[in-house]
Amino acid sequence: MNTFRPLCLFLLAAAISCISISCNKHEASSGSGSKVVGFSQEDEESDWRTAESQSIKSEAQNRHIDLRFADAQEDQEKQIKAIRAFIAQRVNAIILAPRVETGWDQVLREAKNAKIPVVLVDRGVSAPEDLYVTLIASDFVEEGHRAADWLAKHTNGKARIVELQGTAGSAPAIDRHKGFADELAKYPDMKILASQDGDFQVSKGKEVMAAFLKSVGKENITAVYAHNDNMALGAIQAIQEAGLTPGKDIMVVSIDGIHAALQAILDGTINCVVECNPLLGPQAFDAIDDTLAGKTIPKRTVQKDELFDKSNLTPELLAKRKY
Ligand code: GYE
């Protein structure tokens, strides 16, 4: 009896430690034992975002990853709920495309405490850097800078501009405005006459541009700077409905590089597009693989972007593009 008790205690301790180890490791909830990754997408408001979601979904498929996709339909609270659900499902990693910069600290801390790495794609957050693994995104300030530089060069430094801003509080809207305004400061004869949120959408871009044509006066506007192509395409419609020729009476400068906008360059209704490449899937999953393998990866990966106008865009080049 005396020898039997220590053996029971030993077996009991061994059983408890086995249970605690299995509870600590991330159970890949997929039956096949493959990695499980949660992806919180803020919305599907633009062609760009659809291309981004498609890039991540197809890359997950290529890598046989069980991707849990949650579209928040423009609602940050839904993104936060989705992240909490991913934590409860004990996914291996989370990809987050955050709608706005602020309000993420608490839920990112919960993911960190659950030892689930979070990779940011597309937009940054104001949360402390130790709460996420890395940010893979374009440099939005540089995009704004390049848009202003192109406009200055093609108007001899003279332009009266209206600005269609992206979603209020989002990193691209904040930074694309900053980059554009900082560059414009070098040109005393280049002024932003009016600026308003068009939420990255065609319909709102058209609505805001139509309002500017009335409030500022169509004869007083020589250029429109749109934070994304969808709003630029909406602005073109408003300019045409006002009886003016977009690309000539009012120059159009935009950001993203979606197919329809590059076609508009060939058609002459958009003058310049600064690319913001949305094909972030491969880099996002490389970051997850490296993190789960215990490697340290850079906090910031800047996506490379081109600039297109009539001087370098051809139908053949457009035909080859992936989005
Ligand atoms: O420019 C726009 C999308 O966050 C970079 O969001 C992205 C922006 C992009 O709606 O088309």
Residues whose N, C-alpha, C, O or C-beta is under 5 A from the ligand:
A	BS01	GYE	S46 W48 R49 D122 R123 P172 F200 H227 N228 I255 D256 C276
